[in-house]
């Protein structure tokens, strides 16, 4: 997922996206353990997408704290 797409989402949608990504990561880990994983690159992509979502959420929290001061 691209960062520009994530930045257009609101906080609730980002949190929903992060929950979905964690669920997908959970399933991919089981597939890897069972030897049924067709695409190992997807595991890395999901981890990076989670990091992107967390970064954007943290940036927004930091911006709100800066405005409050």
C-alpha positions as CSV (number, residue, x, y, z in Angstrom):
1,X,0.0,0.0,0.0
2,X,1.3,3.4,-0.9
3,X,1.8,6.1,1.7
4,X,-0.3,8.6,-0.3
5,X,-3.3,6.3,0.0
6,X,-2.7,5.9,3.8
7,X,-2.4,9.6,4.4
8,X,-5.8,10.3,2.8
9,X,-7.5,7.9,5.3
10,X,-8.8,9.1,8.7
11,X,-7.6,7.7,12.0
12,X,-10.4,5.2,12.3
13,X,-9.8,3.8,8.8
14,X,-6.0,3.5,9.6
15,X,-6.7,1.6,12.8
16,X,-9.0,-0.7,10.9
17,X,-6.4,-1.2,8.2
18,X,-3.8,-2.0,10.9
19,X,-6.0,-4.6,12.5
20,X,-6.6,-6.2,9.1
21,X,-2.8,-6.2,8.4
22,X,-2.1,-7.8,11.8
23,X,-4.7,-10.5,11.0
24,X,-3.1,-11.1,7.6
25,X,0.3,-11.3,9.2
26,X,-1.0,-13.9,11.7
27,X,-2.4,-16.0,8.9
28,X,0.8,-15.8,6.9
29,X,2.9,-16.9,9.9
30,X,0.7,-20.0,10.1
31,X,1.0,-20.7,6.4
32,X,4.8,-20.4,6.7
33,X,5.0,-22.8,9.6
34,X,2.8,-25.3,7.8
35,X,4.8,-25.0,4.6
36,X,1.9,-23.8,2.6
37,X,3.1,-20.3,1.8
38,X,3.2,-19.6,-1.9
39,X,4.7,-16.1,-1.7
40,X,7.3,-15.4,1.0
41,X,7.6,-11.8,-0.1
42,X,4.1,-11.0,1.1
43,X,5.2,-11.5,4.7
44,X,7.8,-8.7,4.3
45,X,5.2,-6.5,2.5
46,X,2.7,-6.8,5.3
47,X,5.3,-6.0,8.0
48,X,6.3,-2.9,6.1
49,X,2.7,-1.8,5.6
50,X,2.1,-2.2,9.3
51,X,5.1,0.0,10.0
52,X,3.8,2.6,7.5
53,X,0.4,2.8,9.2
54,X,2.0,3.1,12.7
55,X,4.3,5.8,11.4
56,X,1.4,7.9,10.0
57,X,-0.6,7.4,13.2
58,X,2.3,8.5,15.3
59,X,3.0,11.6,13.1
60,X,-0.7,12.6,13.6
61,X,-0.4,12.2,17.4
62,X,2.8,14.3,17.4
63,X,1.2,17.0,15.3
64,X,-1.8,17.2,17.7
65,X,0.5,17.4,20.7
66,X,2.4,20.2,19.0
67,X,-0.8,22.1,18.3
68,X,-1.9,21.7,21.9
69,X,1.2,23.5,23.2
